[in-house]
Amino acid sequence: MDLTNKEKLIAIISNGIAIFSLYQKRGELPENVTLYDFILKTVPEDLKSELSAELIDEVFDFVSRTHSS
């Protein structure tokens, strides 16, 4: 069973959030790099048309709530 494009994006976004957070804790990110910029750089070109700030926010909210409980 293949993943849908939305499922692929959710996986990429979730992974991007984790890596961004790790790099940020280690101080390994330039100050001007936002989470949105970081994720945008990790999404393959063929999926970028389906990426939105709302989807990133939704995944971020879910991941934050899940890890804080």
Biopython code that builds the backbone (N, CA, C, O; Angstrom):
import numpy as np
from Bio.PDB.StructureBuilder import StructureBuilder

atoms = [
    (1, "MET", "N", (0.836, -1.177, 0.000)),
    (1, "MET", "CA", (0.000, 0.000, 0.000)),
    (1, "MET", "C", (0.886, 1.247, 0.000)),
    (1, "MET", "O", (1.733, 1.410, 0.879)),
    (2, "ASP", "N", (0.696, 2.101, -0.958)),
    (2, "ASP", "CA", (1.472, 3.335, -1.055)),
    (2, "ASP", "C", (0.841, 4.440, -0.210)),
    (2, "ASP", "O", (-0.378, 4.501, -0.050)),
    (3, "LEU", "N", (1.692, 5.306, 0.322)),
    (3, "LEU", "CA", (1.200, 6.455, 1.065)),
    (3, "LEU", "C", (0.636, 7.486, 0.104)),
    (3, "LEU", "O", (1.109, 7.615, -1.025)),
    (4, "THR", "N", (-0.375, 8.220, 0.551)),
    (4, "THR", "CA", (-0.887, 9.331, -0.245)),
    (4, "THR", "C", (0.102, 10.481, -0.132)),
    (4, "THR", "O", (0.973, 10.468, 0.738)),
    (5, "ASN", "N", (-0.023, 11.468, -0.997)),
    (5, "ASN", "CA", (0.860, 12.628, -0.925)),
    (5, "ASN", "C", (0.711, 13.359, 0.405)),
    (5, "ASN", "O", (1.699, 13.849, 0.952)),
    (6, "LYS", "N", (-0.519, 13.442, 0.936)),
    (6, "LYS", "CA", (-0.727, 14.118, 2.219)),
    (6, "LYS", "C", (-0.041, 13.340, 3.335)),
    (6, "LYS", "O", (0.561, 13.944, 4.223)),
    (7, "GLU", "N", (-0.119, 12.027, 3.307)),
    (7, "GLU", "CA", (0.560, 11.213, 4.312)),
    (7, "GLU", "C", (2.072, 11.391, 4.227)),
    (7, "GLU", "O", (2.754, 11.464, 5.249)),
    (8, "LYS", "N", (2.583, 11.461, 3.016)),
    (8, "LYS", "CA", (4.021, 11.698, 2.839)),
    (8, "LYS", "C", (4.414, 13.054, 3.411)),
    (8, "LYS", "O", (5.433, 13.176, 4.090)),
    (9, "LEU", "N", (3.606, 14.069, 3.136)),
    (9, "LEU", "CA", (3.894, 15.407, 3.649)),
    (9, "LEU", "C", (3.866, 15.434, 5.171)),
    (9, "LEU", "O", (4.726, 16.053, 5.797)),
    (10, "ILE", "N", (2.898, 14.776, 5.761)),
    (10, "ILE", "CA", (2.810, 14.731, 7.222)),
    (10, "ILE", "C", (4.059, 14.084, 7.809)),
    (10, "ILE", "O", (4.590, 14.566, 8.809)),
    (11, "ALA", "N", (4.530, 13.009, 7.207)),
    (11, "ALA", "CA", (5.753, 12.349, 7.680)),
    (11, "ALA", "C", (6.960, 13.267, 7.536)),
    (11, "ALA", "O", (7.786, 13.357, 8.445)),
    (12, "ILE", "N", (7.065, 13.937, 6.414)),
    (12, "ILE", "CA", (8.193, 14.847, 6.172)),
    (12, "ILE", "C", (8.155, 16.020, 7.140)),
    (12, "ILE", "O", (9.186, 16.400, 7.696)),
    (13, "ILE", "N", (6.977, 16.593, 7.346)),
    (13, "ILE", "CA", (6.827, 17.728, 8.262)),
    (13, "ILE", "C", (7.174, 17.306, 9.683)),
    (13, "ILE", "O", (7.913, 18.009, 10.372)),
    (14, "SER", "N", (6.655, 16.178, 10.124)),
    (14, "SER", "CA", (6.926, 15.688, 11.473)),
    (14, "SER", "C", (8.422, 15.463, 11.680)),
    (14, "SER", "O", (8.982, 15.858, 12.703)),
    (15, "ASN", "N", (9.046, 14.841, 10.726)),
    (15, "ASN", "CA", (10.489, 14.616, 10.797)),
    (15, "ASN", "C", (11.238, 15.952, 10.782)),
    (15, "ASN", "O", (12.209, 16.128, 11.518)),
    (16, "GLY", "N", (10.794, 16.877, 9.958)),
    (16, "GLY", "CA", (11.427, 18.192, 9.888)),
    (16, "GLY", "C", (11.345, 18.940, 11.206)),
    (16, "GLY", "O", (12.300, 19.600, 11.615)),
    (17, "ILE", "N", (10.194, 18.835, 11.872)),
    (17, "ILE", "CA", (10.023, 19.479, 13.179)),
    (17, "ILE", "C", (11.010, 18.896, 14.186)),
    (17, "ILE", "O", (11.645, 19.636, 14.938)),
    (18, "ALA", "N", (11.138, 17.582, 14.201)),
    (18, "ALA", "CA", (12.054, 16.920, 15.138)),
    (18, "ALA", "C", (13.500, 17.340, 14.880)),
    (18, "ALA", "O", (14.230, 17.667, 15.815)),
    (19, "ILE", "N", (13.903, 17.332, 13.634)),
    (19, "ILE", "CA", (15.283, 17.693, 13.298)),
    (19, "ILE", "C", (15.542, 19.166, 13.568)),
    (19, "ILE", "O", (16.597, 19.525, 14.090)),
    (20, "PHE", "N", (14.585, 20.026, 13.216)),
    (20, "PHE", "CA", (14.717, 21.454, 13.476)),
    (20, "PHE", "C", (14.906, 21.700, 14.971)),
    (20, "PHE", "O", (15.778, 22.469, 15.376)),
    (21, "SER", "N", (14.085, 21.045, 15.785)),
    (21, "SER", "CA", (14.169, 21.210, 17.236)),
    (21, "SER", "C", (15.525, 20.762, 17.775)),
    (21, "SER", "O", (16.115, 21.420, 18.632)),
    (22, "LEU", "N", (16.007, 19.638, 17.263)),
    (22, "LEU", "CA", (17.308, 19.133, 17.688)),
    (22, "LEU", "C", (18.427, 20.106, 17.316)),
    (22, "LEU", "O", (19.272, 20.435, 18.149)),
    (23, "TYR", "N", (18.429, 20.561, 16.073)),
    (23, "TYR", "CA", (19.447, 21.525, 15.639)),
    (23, "TYR", "C", (19.354, 22.828, 16.432)),
    (23, "TYR", "O", (20.369, 23.433, 16.777)),
    (24, "GLN", "N", (18.131, 23.243, 16.713)),
    (24, "GLN", "CA", (17.941, 24.480, 17.454)),
    (24, "GLN", "C", (18.497, 24.345, 18.876)),
    (24, "GLN", "O", (19.147, 25.265, 19.372)),
    (25, "LYS", "N", (18.250, 23.213, 19.531)),
    (25, "LYS", "CA", (18.782, 22.973, 20.880)),
    (25, "LYS", "C", (20.301, 22.982, 20.894)),
    (25, "LYS", "O", (20.925, 23.471, 21.836)),
    (26, "ARG", "N", (20.882, 22.439, 19.845)),
    (26, "ARG", "CA", (22.344, 22.367, 19.757)),
    (26, "ARG", "C", (22.972, 23.676, 19.289)),
    (26, "ARG", "O", (24.194, 23.818, 19.298)),
    (27, "GLY", "N", (22.137, 24.636, 18.878)),
    (27, "GLY", "CA", (22.650, 25.903, 18.367)),
    (27, "GLY", "C", (23.281, 25.771, 16.995)),
    (27, "GLY", "O", (24.180, 26.535, 16.644)),
    (28, "GLU", "N", (22.813, 24.801, 16.217)),
    (28, "GLU", "CA", (23.401, 24.520, 14.914)),
    (28, "GLU", "C", (22.609, 25.123, 13.743)),
    (28, "GLU", "O", (22.840, 24.763, 12.589)),
    (29, "LEU", "N", (21.681, 26.033, 14.039)),
    (29, "LEU", "CA", (20.910, 26.688, 12.984)),
    (29, "LEU", "C", (21.248, 28.169, 12.950)),
    (29, "LEU", "O", (21.436, 28.786, 13.998)),
    (30, "PRO", "N", (21.328, 28.743, 11.764)),
    (30, "PRO", "CA", (21.456, 30.198, 11.704)),
    (30, "PRO", "C", (20.225, 30.841, 12.343)),
    (30, "PRO", "O", (19.132, 30.279, 12.281)),
    (31, "GLU", "N", (20.389, 31.987, 12.942)),
    (31, "GLU", "CA", (19.292, 32.646, 13.656)),
    (31, "GLU", "C", (18.106, 32.991, 12.759)),
    (31, "GLU", "O", (16.973, 33.036, 13.238)),
    (32, "ASN", "N", (18.337, 33.229, 11.497)),
    (32, "ASN", "CA", (17.264, 33.687, 10.621)),
    (32, "ASN", "C", (16.485, 32.553, 9.943)),
    (32, "ASN", "O", (15.625, 32.824, 9.105)),
    (33, "VAL", "N", (16.764, 31.302, 10.284)),
    (33, "VAL", "CA", (16.061, 30.175, 9.687)),
    (33, "VAL", "C", (14.826, 29.868, 10.526)),
    (33, "VAL", "O", (14.924, 29.622, 11.728)),
    (34, "THR", "N", (13.660, 29.885, 9.876)),
    (34, "THR", "CA", (12.427, 29.547, 10.566)),
    (34, "THR", "C", (12.091, 28.081, 10.328)),
    (34, "THR", "O", (12.649, 27.432, 9.443)),
    (35, "LEU", "N", (11.180, 27.583, 11.126)),
    (35, "LEU", "CA", (10.710, 26.213, 10.947)),
    (35, "LEU", "C", (10.128, 26.038, 9.550)),
    (35, "LEU", "O", (10.364, 25.020, 8.899)),
    (36, "TYR", "N", (9.371, 27.026, 9.091)),
    (36, "TYR", "CA", (8.770, 26.949, 7.757)),
    (36, "TYR", "C", (9.834, 26.855, 6.668)),
    (36, "TYR", "O", (9.713, 26.048, 5.747)),
    (37, "ASP", "N", (10.874, 27.680, 6.773)),
    (37, "ASP", "CA", (11.974, 27.634, 5.799)),
    (37, "ASP", "C", (12.646, 26.268, 5.809)),
    (37, "ASP", "O", (12.925, 25.692, 4.758)),
    (38, "PHE", "N", (12.901, 25.762, 7.002)),
    (38, "PHE", "CA", (13.576, 24.479, 7.160)),
    (38, "PHE", "C", (12.761, 23.366, 6.516)),
    (38, "PHE", "O", (13.304, 22.555, 5.765)),
    (39, "ILE", "N", (11.476, 23.322, 6.801)),
    (39, "ILE", "CA", (10.616, 22.277, 6.237)),
    (39, "ILE", "C", (10.507, 22.427, 4.728)),
    (39, "ILE", "O", (10.548, 21.432, 4.004)),
    (40, "LEU", "N", (10.371, 23.641, 4.249)),
    (40, "LEU", "CA", (10.260, 23.873, 2.807)),
    (40, "LEU", "C", (11.472, 23.315, 2.064)),
    (40, "LEU", "O", (11.339, 22.817, 0.947)),
    (41, "LYS", "N", (12.642, 23.395, 2.675)),
    (41, "LYS", "CA", (13.858, 22.880, 2.042)),
    (41, "LYS", "C", (13.911, 21.352, 2.026)),
    (41, "LYS", "O", (14.659, 20.768, 1.242)),
    (42, "THR", "N", (13.123, 20.699, 2.887)),
    (42, "THR", "CA", (13.171, 19.241, 2.962)),
    (42, "THR", "C", (12.098, 18.554, 2.123)),
    (42, "THR", "O", (12.160, 17.345, 1.900)),
    (43, "VAL", "N", (11.123, 19.316, 1.664)),
    (43, "VAL", "CA", (10.017, 18.730, 0.897)),
    (43, "VAL", "C", (10.435, 18.557, -0.563)),
    (43, "VAL", "O", (10.908, 19.507, -1.187)),
    (44, "PRO", "N", (10.268, 17.371, -1.104)),
    (44, "PRO", "CA", (10.589, 17.150, -2.517)),
    (44, "PRO", "C", (9.736, 18.045, -3.422)),
    (44, "PRO", "O", (8.593, 18.366, -3.097)),
    (45, "GLU", "N", (10.295, 18.432, -4.533)),
    (45, "GLU", "CA", (9.623, 19.343, -5.464)),
    (45, "GLU", "C", (8.234, 18.860, -5.872)),
    (45, "GLU", "O", (7.310, 19.663, -6.000)),
    (46, "ASP", "N", (8.084, 17.555, -6.077)),
    (46, "ASP", "CA", (6.795, 17.043, -6.555)),
    (46, "ASP", "C", (5.686, 17.119, -5.504)),
    (46, "ASP", "O", (4.520, 16.897, -5.828)),
    (47, "LEU", "N", (6.031, 17.431, -4.252)),
    (47, "LEU", "CA", (5.024, 17.551, -3.203)),
    (47, "LEU", "C", (4.794, 18.997, -2.751)),
    (47, "LEU", "O", (3.837, 19.269, -2.025)),
    (48, "LYS", "N", (5.654, 19.918, -3.170)),
    (48, "LYS", "CA", (5.570, 21.298, -2.694)),
    (48, "LYS", "C", (4.249, 21.974, -3.028)),
    (48, "LYS", "O", (3.798, 22.843, -2.282)),
    (49, "SER", "N", (3.630, 21.596, -4.118)),
    (49, "SER", "CA", (2.364, 22.240, -4.496)),
    (49, "SER", "C", (1.253, 21.909, -3.504)),
    (49, "SER", "O", (0.264, 22.638, -3.425)),
    (50, "GLU", "N", (1.397, 20.838, -2.759)),
    (50, "GLU", "CA", (0.376, 20.428, -1.787)),
    (50, "GLU", "C", (0.710, 20.865, -0.361)),
    (50, "GLU", "O", (-0.089, 20.663, 0.553)),
    (51, "LEU", "N", (1.875, 21.457, -0.170)),
    (51, "LEU", "CA", (2.308, 21.917, 1.145)),
    (51, "LEU", "C", (1.669, 23.263, 1.458)),
    (51, "LEU", "O", (1.554, 24.123, 0.585)),
    (52, "SER", "N", (1.253, 23.439, 2.712)),
    (52, "SER", "CA", (0.689, 24.726, 3.124)),
    (52, "SER", "C", (1.129, 25.029, 4.553)),
    (52, "SER", "O", (1.481, 24.133, 5.320)),
    (53, "ALA", "N", (1.099, 26.308, 4.884)),
    (53, "ALA", "CA", (1.421, 26.722, 6.249)),
    (53, "ALA", "C", (0.422, 26.121, 7.230)),
    (53, "ALA", "O", (0.779, 25.790, 8.361)),
    (54, "GLU", "N", (-0.820, 25.982, 6.804)),
    (54, "GLU", "CA", (-1.853, 25.409, 7.666)),
    (54, "GLU", "C", (-1.531, 23.949, 8.015)),
    (54, "GLU", "O", (-1.717, 23.527, 9.156)),
    (55, "LEU", "N", (-1.049, 23.184, 7.033)),
    (55, "LEU", "CA", (-0.695, 21.793, 7.291)),
    (55, "LEU", "C", (0.497, 21.717, 8.243)),
    (55, "LEU", "O", (0.506, 20.892, 9.156)),
    (56, "ILE", "N", (1.497, 22.566, 8.039)),
    (56, "ILE", "CA", (2.649, 22.604, 8.943)),
    (56, "ILE", "C", (2.176, 22.943, 10.355)),
    (56, "ILE", "O", (2.591, 22.302, 11.321)),
    (57, "ASP", "N", (1.306, 23.950, 10.476)),
    (57, "ASP", "CA", (0.786, 24.346, 11.789)),
    (57, "ASP", "C", (0.008, 23.213, 12.450)),
    (57, "ASP", "O", (0.147, 22.978, 13.650)),
    (58, "GLU", "N", (-0.807, 22.515, 11.671)),
    (58, "GLU", "CA", (-1.610, 21.419, 12.201)),
    (58, "GLU", "C", (-0.720, 20.287, 12.723)),
    (58, "GLU", "O", (-0.951, 19.757, 13.810)),
    (59, "VAL", "N", (0.291, 19.926, 11.944)),
    (59, "VAL", "CA", (1.210, 18.865, 12.370)),
    (59, "VAL", "C", (2.006, 19.321, 13.587)),
    (59, "VAL", "O", (2.188, 18.550, 14.529)),
    (60, "PHE", "N", (2.481, 20.559, 13.578)),
    (60, "PHE", "CA", (3.235, 21.095, 14.712)),
    (60, "PHE", "C", (2.385, 21.077, 15.981)),
    (60, "PHE", "O", (2.857, 20.681, 17.047)),
    (61, "ASP", "N", (1.138, 21.504, 15.861)),
    (61, "ASP", "CA", (0.235, 21.501, 17.012)),
    (61, "ASP", "C", (0.035, 20.090, 17.549)),
    (61, "ASP", "O", (0.090, 19.874, 18.759)),
    (62, "PHE", "N", (-0.194, 19.133, 16.661)),
    (62, "PHE", "CA", (-0.380, 17.745, 17.074)),
    (62, "PHE", "C", (0.864, 17.191, 17.756)),
    (62, "PHE", "O", (0.776, 16.579, 18.820)),
    (63, "VAL", "N", (2.019, 17.409, 17.140)),
    (63, "VAL", "CA", (3.277, 16.903, 17.708)),
    (63, "VAL", "C", (3.538, 17.543, 19.070)),
    (63, "VAL", "O", (3.959, 16.866, 20.008)),
    (64, "SER", "N", (3.289, 18.840, 19.176)),
    (64, "SER", "CA", (3.514, 19.543, 20.453)),
    (64, "SER", "C", (2.609, 18.998, 21.546)),
    (64, "SER", "O", (3.063, 18.743, 22.662)),
    (65, "ARG", "N", (1.327, 18.816, 21.230)),
    (65, "ARG", "CA", (0.394, 18.299, 22.228)),
    (65, "ARG", "C", (0.733, 16.871, 22.623)),
    (65, "ARG", "O", (0.611, 16.500, 23.791)),
    (66, "THR", "N", (1.154, 16.076, 21.662)),
    (66, "THR", "CA", (1.477, 14.675, 21.925)),
    (66, "THR", "C", (2.699, 14.543, 22.823)),
    (66, "THR", "O", (2.722, 13.701, 23.720)),
    (67, "HIS", "N", (3.704, 15.360, 22.591)),
    (67, "HIS", "CA", (4.945, 15.258, 23.365)),
    (67, "HIS", "C", (4.858, 15.950, 24.717)),
    (67, "HIS", "O", (5.684, 15.697, 25.593)),
    (68, "SER", "N", (3.880, 16.808, 24.895)),
    (68, "SER", "CA", (3.777, 17.503, 26.180)),
    (68, "SER", "C", (2.905, 16.767, 27.183)),
    (68, "SER", "O", (2.829, 17.150, 28.350)),
    (69, "SER", "N", (2.244, 15.705, 26.722)),
    (69, "SER", "CA", (1.362, 14.985, 27.664)),
    (69, "SER", "C", (2.045, 13.794, 28.281)),
    (69, "SER", "O", (1.443, 13.088, 29.089)),
]
sb = StructureBuilder()
sb.init_structure("model")
sb.init_model(0)
sb.init_chain("A")
sb.init_seg("    ")
for serial, (resi, resn, name, xyz) in enumerate(atoms, 1):
    if name == "N":
        sb.init_residue(resn, " ", resi, " ")
    sb.init_atom(name, np.array(xyz, "f"), 0.0, 1.0, " ", f" {name:<3s}", serial, name[0])
structure = sb.get_structure()
